[in-house]
Amino acid sequence: MLANDRKLPTPEMDSKADLGFILNRDGEEIAIRKRLPILPLKDMVIFPYMIYPLLIGRQISVDALQEAMVIDRQVFLCSQKRPNIEDPKPSDLNRIGVVARVLQLMKLPNGAIKILVEGLIRAKAIRVYAKGGFYKSETRVIQYRQIKSSLENEALLRNIITQFHDYVRLNRRLPEEILTTLGSIDDPQRLADTISAHIIHRPDVKQKILEAKDLKGQLLELSLLLSSEIEILKLEQKIDGSVKDHFSKSQREFYLQQQLKVIKEELGEGEESVEDLELEKKLKKASLSKEARAKADSELGKLKKMHPFSAEAAVVRNYLDWIANLPWQQKTNDRANIKKVKSILDGDHYGLEKAKKRIFEHLAVIRLAKKVKGPILCFVGPPGVGKTSLGRSIATALGRKFVRMSLGGVRDEAEIRGHRRTYIGSIPGRIIQSLRKAGSSNPVFLLDEIDKLSHDFHGDPAAALLEVLDPEQNYTFVDHFLEVEYDLSNILFIPTANTLSGIPPALVDRMEIIRLPGYLEFEKVNIARRYLIPKLQPEHGLVKIKIEFSEKALLHIIRNYTREAGVRELERKLKAVFRRMAEEVVLDGRKKEFVADVRAIENFLGVPDYLEPDDYSKPVVGVAIGLAWTQFGGEVLPVEVAVMKGKEKLSMTGKLGKVMQESAQAALSFIRENAKDFKIKKDFFSRSEIHIHIPEGAVDKDGPSAGITMATAIISALSGKPVRPRLAMTGEITLRGDVLPVGGLNEKILAAKRSKIRYIIIPAKNQKDLKELAPELKKGLNIILVNNYKEVYERAFE
C-alpha cells in the first residue's frame, strides 16, 4: 500500500551511518537506528519496557509500518497533541516518544492491521520530514542517569511503591496481579516506567511524565499524581458507600413501616392516606353494579394492605379511580316531543328524510315502551353528504350527550376492549374512555369510518366490535382493563361508512343500514342558501355587508367548480368567494354590497375546474353510454368498441377489473349465440378482432353492471347502427340474455341527470329501488325497465 513511485528500502540500502545507539535489553543487544518511520498515536502514550496492542487503520500509519517491517521492525511512537486530527502535520506531533519494535502483525478482514509493539527506549525527534505517504524522524535516544543511592531517593521510591499499592487497591479497573509483577523489578527506571504505564489518566498527563528531564523528576511527578488520584478514589468510594447506606436505610424503614401498620391494624388504629380516603368516599357515592361493587371492595381491601408508595398500589388506585368515575347509572332523558326533534333535525340538515324518519320511529317506540335497546344505525354514503354532522344533530335533537370515535386506521383490538392491568400504563379501551368523558351511559356514539378498520398481529378490532354492536350481547360488555360487565345497550350507536365492501359481513348483519345518497343540484342550492352561506358570512367578518347569490351563480359553482356527491367542495369554493369579498372590503372601505352572479363568480374563482359535461346528443357508431357507481357518487361511463380485421381476439383496455372483463366475455358470447336476431353474420368473430375501451384509463373500473352497455356497443360497432342519443343504461347480462339488478341506482341516475341524459334503461328487478327515489330525481327522465337484452336492443336502436 506504499505509493507506486516510491522504491521500497532494503536492509542492504541501510548504511552504518543510520545506526544511532546500541541498547542492551536483558542480555540482548538491539541496534537503534537514527532515522525511523513515525507511527502517530491518537489517544495513548507508550512507555519503555511495556508491550501494547495497537490497531492501525490510517494510510499514513500503514505506509510507515510497511517500511518498518521491511527493514528491522523498528518504529518511532509519538502521541498527537490533539487526538481528533485524522491527517496530522509535523507540528501536531509531540517530539518526545518511544522507539519500539513490532513483535506481531495480523491483518483483519476489514482492512485494518493489528500489531503488538514493545517499547524500547525514550527518544526525541530532532527532525520530522515526509517520505512518500508517511513521516520519518531523525531521533536521538534519551538516557536517564541512574539516581544516586541516598536515603532521600530510597524514601521516594518506597513512597511511590506504597502509593501505587493503594492506587491499585482502590481502583477496580486494575488487576492486583500488577503488584506481583512490580515486586520483581529492581531497576528504578524500569519501575518508574511500569508504574507510569499502568496509571489510568489523560494522554496529556502521561505525556508530561514521559517528558520528565530525569528519573528523579519522573518519580516526583508520579508521587504527586498518585497522591491526587488516591484522594479522588477515596472520595468515590465514600460516595458509593453513602448511596448503598441510603438504600439499606430505605429498605429498613419500609420493613418497619409494614410492621407498624400491622400492629396498628391489630389495635384498630389503622390510618389511610387522604387520597385513599377520598377515593373510598367516591366509590361509596358511585352507583355501581353489583359485580362492580364487589370488585371495587376487593381491590380497596388490597390497597389498604399495600405500602402507599409501591408500584402495585398506584396500579390499584388508578383502577379504582376509573371504576368510581364511570357513569354506571347516569342517563340523560330523551326528548319525547317528536315535533321538536323534527324541528331540530330539519334546522340542521336539508333532506335525508329516511334517516330522520328512522329516528322518529325510535322516539315513538321509547314513548310507548319506555325501555328499549339502542338501535345500531349505520349511515352509508359518499363523502360530504352529512353522515357525521347528522349524528351530532341526532344527539342534540334527542337531548343526549354526543361521542365521536374515529376508527380510520385502528388496527389493535385493545383500542376497543382495553389493555389488561398486567401491562405497565394500561388503560381501558376507547369505548369506556369515551363514556367517562361523556358522563352518561346513554349517549349517541358515532363510530366514524367503520369501513376503514384494519387488522394485524395485534388482533382484529372489527371482531371486537361484533359484541359492542350486538344489542343481544352488549349489555354484558367486558373491558379487559375493568374486568367487570358494563351495559352498553342504552347507547345509540351510529357507525358511518362510505361503502359496505370494507365491513365484514358479520358486522354488517348486526347493523341497520341507512343509505344517504348524494345531493341533487336543487338540494345543493338549498343547502348553500339555508346553511352554508349564513354560516360562512359571519365567519369571514362580512355580517354588515349585504351579499346576494343568484341561483344561476350557485348552479354555476355546483356544475363547473365541483364534482361531488356531497357539499364539502361546494363549501370550500364558497369560502374562496367570501375571502375574495373580504379582500375587496378591506381594500375599498366603501364597499357595502355584493351581487354574486355568474360573471362575479368567474372573477372570484377563475377558470372553471370542470368542463360542461357532454350531453351525448349526437349518435356515434360503436359507442354506448353506461352508468357507474363509485364511493364518491355516480359517473357516466362511455363504452367504445372498434372492430378490425383479425381472427377471434377480444381486447379490453381502460384498466378494467376481472369481473368487468368476464362481463364483456359474457356479452360477446351472448351476441355470437344470437347474432341472427341482431342482423349480424354468425361467423363475424372468426374474421374480426374486437377492441373494447372505456376512457379515463388511469382509473380502476370493475363490476358487472356495464354488461348490457358493452353488449350494445359491440352490436353497434358490428352492425354499423348508432345507439339512440341521450340514452344511458346499466345492468348485468347473462349468457341467456337476462338483465340482472344492480346497485347504486340513486347515484347513477343522479350522474345521468347531471349529463343531460333523457332515457335510462335499468333492470326490471330494480323497480323496488325506483320507488324510493325522490320525485325531483326522476323528473324529466324516461326510465325504461327491461327483463332481457332483446328489450334493451329494441329501445337502444329505435
Order of alpha helices (4+ residues) and beta strands (2+ residues): beta-beta-beta-beta-alpha-beta-beta-beta-beta-alpha-alpha-alpha-alpha-alpha-alpha-alpha-alpha-alpha-alpha-beta-alpha-beta-alpha-alpha-beta-alpha-beta-beta-beta-alpha-beta-alpha-alpha-beta-alpha-alpha-beta-alpha-beta-beta-beta-alpha-beta-alpha-beta-beta-beta-alpha-beta-alpha-alpha-beta-alpha
